[in-house]
Amino acid sequence: MTDDRTLRTSRTLPFSPEEIYGAFASPELLAAWWGPEGFSNTFEIHEFTEGGALEVRYARPRRNRLPEREQVRST
């Protein structure tokens, strides 16, 4: 068993690299599409730089908020 906890996914999207980058770099744009359908979310921390942090709180209708933390890394 490995201790590596990296998850990588890949998708082909009908947008330019600049549009995709912008959708992650802008907290307002990111909040518009990030997270599960039917949830709203608020980015408490949005440091879109190498080594920066993302902290988002998901809100389900009529339920508690779910915290999530991420670290920004480039490859």
MDAnalysis code that builds the backbone (N, CA, C; Angstrom):
import MDAnalysis as mda
import numpy as np

u = mda.Universe.empty(225, n_residues=75, atom_resindex=np.repeat(np.arange(75), 3), trajectory=True)
u.add_TopologyAttr("name", ["N", "CA", "C"] * 75)
u.add_TopologyAttr("resid", np.arange(1, 76))
u.add_TopologyAttr("resname", ["MET", "THR", "ASP", "ASP", "ARG", "THR", "LEU", "ARG", "THR", "SER", "ARG", "THR", "LEU", "PRO", "PHE", "SER", "PRO", "GLU", "GLU", "ILE", "TYR", "GLY", "ALA", "PHE", "ALA", "SER", "PRO", "GLU", "LEU", "LEU", "ALA", "ALA", "TRP", "TRP", "GLY", "PRO", "GLU", "GLY", "PHE", "SER", "ASN", "THR", "PHE", "GLU", "ILE", "HIS", "GLU", "PHE", "THR", "GLU", "GLY", "GLY", "ALA", "LEU", "GLU", "VAL", "ARG", "TYR", "ALA", "ARG", "PRO", "ARG", "ARG", "ASN", "ARG", "LEU", "PRO", "GLU", "ARG", "GLU", "GLN", "VAL", "ARG", "SER", "THR"])
u.atoms.positions = np.array([
    [0.846, -1.171, 0.000],
    [0.000, 0.000, 0.000],
    [0.892, 1.235, 0.000],
    [0.447, 2.257, -0.678],
    [1.220, 3.497, -0.784],
    [0.621, 4.584, 0.106],
    [1.451, 5.519, 0.518],
    [0.996, 6.638, 1.334],
    [0.662, 7.849, 0.469],
    [0.766, 7.721, -0.853],
    [0.470, 8.820, -1.771],
    [-1.032, 9.087, -1.760],
    [-1.419, 10.321, -1.484],
    [-2.839, 10.676, -1.404],
    [-3.222, 11.669, -2.481],
    [-2.615, 11.539, -3.624],
    [-2.889, 12.438, -4.733],
    [-3.960, 11.829, -5.626],
    [-4.943, 12.628, -5.962],
    [-5.992, 12.218, -6.887],
    [-5.910, 13.124, -8.101],
    [-5.786, 12.539, -9.268],
    [-5.742, 13.316, -10.509],
    [-6.882, 12.858, -11.403],
    [-7.533, 13.827, -12.008],
    [-8.588, 13.524, -12.969],
    [-8.321, 14.305, -14.242],
    [-8.980, 13.908, -15.306],
    [-8.790, 14.565, -16.595],
    [-10.139, 14.684, -17.294],
    [-10.361, 15.827, -17.939],
    [-11.583, 16.053, -18.715],
    [-11.253, 16.887, -19.935],
    [-12.017, 16.706, -20.985],
    [-11.940, 17.569, -22.159],
    [-13.140, 18.504, -22.096],
    [-12.864, 19.798, -22.071],
    [-13.923, 20.802, -21.940],
    [-13.961, 21.697, -23.171],
    [-15.138, 22.215, -23.511],
    [-15.265, 23.061, -24.701],
    [-14.914, 24.528, -24.419],
    [-13.823, 24.751, -23.678],
    [-13.392, 26.103, -23.332],
    [-11.897, 26.230, -23.565],
    [-11.440, 27.447, -23.741],
    [-10.004, 27.680, -23.915],
    [-9.298, 27.515, -22.567],
    [-7.992, 27.255, -22.578],
    [-7.243, 27.187, -21.314],
    [-7.394, 28.462, -20.483],
    [-7.449, 29.613, -21.144],
    [-7.597, 30.881, -20.425],
    [-8.952, 30.967, -19.711],
    [-10.005, 30.489, -20.369],
    [-11.334, 30.500, -19.750],
    [-11.393, 29.552, -18.551],
    [-10.774, 28.403, -18.687],
    [-10.754, 27.436, -17.586],
    [-9.954, 27.986, -16.415],
    [-8.788, 28.555, -16.692],
    [-7.976, 29.161, -15.640],
    [-8.779, 30.255, -14.931],
    [-9.456, 31.095, -15.696],
    [-10.258, 32.169, -15.116],
    [-11.380, 31.652, -14.231],
    [-11.961, 30.507, -14.589],
    [-13.041, 29.930, -13.792],
    [-12.553, 29.443, -12.433],
    [-11.260, 29.122, -12.329],
    [-10.668, 28.756, -11.040],
    [-10.104, 29.969, -10.311],
    [-9.543, 30.915, -11.040],
    [-8.843, 32.054, -10.438],
    [-9.786, 33.069, -9.802],
    [-11.003, 33.173, -10.290],
    [-11.972, 34.142, -9.766],
    [-12.875, 33.462, -8.733],
    [-12.860, 33.923, -7.476],
    [-13.734, 33.291, -6.484],
    [-15.217, 33.392, -6.850],
    [-15.610, 34.470, -7.518],
    [-17.010, 34.618, -7.912],
    [-17.398, 33.593, -8.975],
    [-16.532, 33.407, -9.984],
    [-16.819, 32.405, -11.015],
    [-16.750, 30.995, -10.442],
    [-15.773, 30.734, -9.597],
    [-15.624, 29.411, -9.000],
    [-16.857, 29.049, -8.169],
    [-17.358, 29.987, -7.395],
    [-18.541, 29.731, -6.563],
    [-19.775, 29.424, -7.404],
    [-19.803, 29.923, -8.643],
    [-20.965, 29.710, -9.512],
    [-21.091, 28.266, -9.986],
    [-19.979, 27.508, -10.046],
    [-20.068, 26.149, -10.588],
    [-19.464, 25.073, -9.695],
    [-18.720, 25.428, -8.680],
    [-18.028, 24.449, -7.837],
    [-19.013, 23.734, -6.919],
    [-18.769, 22.484, -6.669],
    [-19.548, 21.735, -5.688],
    [-20.722, 20.988, -6.288],
    [-21.354, 20.164, -5.464],
    [-22.466, 19.342, -5.933],
    [-23.678, 20.167, -6.353],
    [-24.442, 19.621, -7.271],
    [-25.670, 20.280, -7.725],
    [-26.628, 20.454, -6.549],
    [-27.247, 21.624, -6.467],
    [-28.187, 21.902, -5.397],
    [-27.558, 22.519, -4.159],
    [-26.233, 22.560, -4.102],
    [-25.526, 23.144, -2.966],
    [-25.129, 24.574, -3.301],
    [-25.025, 25.414, -2.298],
    [-24.380, 26.712, -2.468],
    [-23.046, 26.622, -1.735],
    [-22.128, 27.502, -2.063],
    [-20.840, 27.442, -1.384],
    [-20.261, 28.833, -1.217],
    [-19.424, 28.954, -0.209],
    [-18.743, 30.199, 0.101],
    [-17.264, 29.893, 0.264],
    [-16.428, 30.638, -0.426],
    [-14.988, 30.451, -0.285],
    [-14.489, 31.347, 0.837],
    [-14.111, 30.715, 1.958],
    [-13.581, 31.444, 3.107],
    [-12.156, 31.907, 2.812],
    [-11.382, 31.055, 2.142],
    [-10.010, 31.372, 1.728],
    [-9.897, 31.030, 0.251],
    [-9.358, 31.931, -0.546],
    [-9.155, 31.686, -1.976],
    [-7.815, 32.286, -2.372],
    [-6.752, 31.508, -2.167],
    [-5.391, 31.932, -2.510],
    [-4.961, 31.122, -3.731],
    [-5.316, 31.578, -4.899],
    [-5.054, 30.824, -6.125],
    [-3.635, 31.101, -6.618],
    [-2.670, 30.643, -5.831],
    [-1.251, 30.747, -6.155],
    [-0.592, 29.433, -5.766],
    [0.590, 29.163, -6.285],
    [1.333, 27.949, -5.931],
    [1.471, 27.860, -4.417],
    [1.027, 26.766, -3.830],
    [1.089, 26.571, -2.386],
    [-0.021, 27.262, -1.621],
    [-0.884, 27.993, -2.322],
    [-1.987, 28.699, -1.667],
    [-3.049, 27.734, -1.168],
    [-4.007, 28.260, -0.465],
    [-5.058, 27.437, 0.126],
    [-6.423, 27.841, -0.414],
    [-7.289, 26.854, -0.503],
    [-8.704, 27.083, -0.789],
    [-9.482, 26.478, 0.368],
    [-10.372, 27.242, 0.940],
    [-11.260, 26.710, 1.968],
    [-12.670, 27.104, 1.584],
    [-13.496, 26.097, 1.395],
    [-14.865, 26.327, 0.935],
    [-15.832, 25.705, 1.930],
    [-16.966, 26.325, 2.094],
    [-18.036, 25.781, 2.929],
    [-19.240, 25.539, 2.024],
    [-19.633, 24.267, 1.959],
    [-20.805, 23.894, 1.174],
    [-22.045, 24.004, 2.053],
    [-23.136, 24.453, 1.486],
    [-24.401, 24.505, 2.219],
    [-25.454, 23.729, 1.443],
    [-26.014, 22.740, 2.101],
    [-27.126, 21.993, 1.521],
    [-28.420, 22.669, 1.951],
    [-29.423, 22.656, 1.113],
    [-30.701, 23.247, 1.525],
    [-31.201, 22.605, 2.825],
    [-31.466, 23.452, 3.819],
    [-32.005, 23.026, 5.120],
    [-31.085, 22.074, 5.881],
    [-29.787, 22.164, 5.672],
    [-28.855, 21.275, 6.382],
    [-27.623, 22.046, 6.825],
    [-26.743, 21.347, 7.522],
    [-25.494, 21.948, 7.995],
    [-24.537, 22.206, 6.847],
    [-23.579, 23.104, 7.092],
    [-22.553, 23.401, 6.100],
    [-21.443, 22.359, 6.203],
    [-20.844, 22.013, 5.077],
    [-19.769, 21.029, 5.025],
    [-18.456, 21.723, 4.695],
    [-17.434, 21.628, 5.557],
    [-16.150, 22.283, 5.263],
    [-15.272, 21.425, 4.358],
    [-14.435, 22.084, 3.577],
    [-13.445, 21.395, 2.744],
    [-12.243, 22.304, 2.615],
    [-11.047, 21.709, 2.641],
    [-9.817, 22.480, 2.467],
    [-8.994, 21.859, 1.351],
    [-8.340, 22.702, 0.575],
    [-7.522, 22.275, -0.559],
    [-6.209, 23.035, -0.541],
    [-5.206, 22.485, -1.215],
    [-3.960, 23.212, -1.436],
    [-3.736, 23.299, -2.934],
    [-3.353, 24.486, -3.401],
    [-3.122, 24.717, -4.823],
    [-1.725, 24.231, -5.181],
    [-1.638, 23.367, -6.205],
    [-0.351, 22.881, -6.694],
    [-0.384, 22.855, -8.207],
    [0.730, 23.159, -8.809],
    [0.812, 23.053, -10.267],
    [1.745, 21.911, -10.616],
    [1.511, 21.330, -11.795],
    [2.384, 20.235, -12.235],
    [2.930, 20.534, -13.596],
])
